[in-house]
Amino acid sequence: MTNDQNSIRTATLHPTIEFTRALDQLEEEHVELRNKLQEFVVIEEVIRLGRPDTDWFATLRDLKVRVEAFLVELKEHADWEDQALFPMVADLVADSPPMIDLIEEDHRLAMQYMEAFLDELRKSVAPIHQAKARHIISLLMNAHQLILDHFYGEERYIFPLAEQLQTNIDYLSS
């Protein structure tokens, strides 16, 4: 099937089916992104528990590459939410835009911490000993927690909407 045929087929789906598919995509992408975030926690633990005189420069440079790849995926996810998911939610709920704006604040703060992490690495030169490495990675861990909070906030807001929608459909069908 061509993209045009797929677009036409998708465009003719009932809004409830489209919303259900969007929820499935949201959940799947959040799981994938959470798994990638967990990799950062493992590296943080290695640094935190490592030897104080170790040079963590190469480890942090490798982590920087992983974080940059993660940010590309996160941006794609956020763009999809803005273009597809949030407009569907706005159609379902009158107070949706203010609520979504509030939830998105965690995302904006997380991006500030991510940028601070990357900036610290750009400024850093070898050797990076444990104290400096802990400071640098703490910026990433702050971003990590904010992103998890952001995902949780989205899910806590959007999934109950789906349940209410299903309840309404069941009620109208009976």
Summary of the structure (lengths in Angstrom):
residues: 174
radius of gyration: 20.2
end to end distance: 36.5
largest distance: 69.6
contacts: 482
relative contact order: 0.14
helix: 87%
strand: 0%
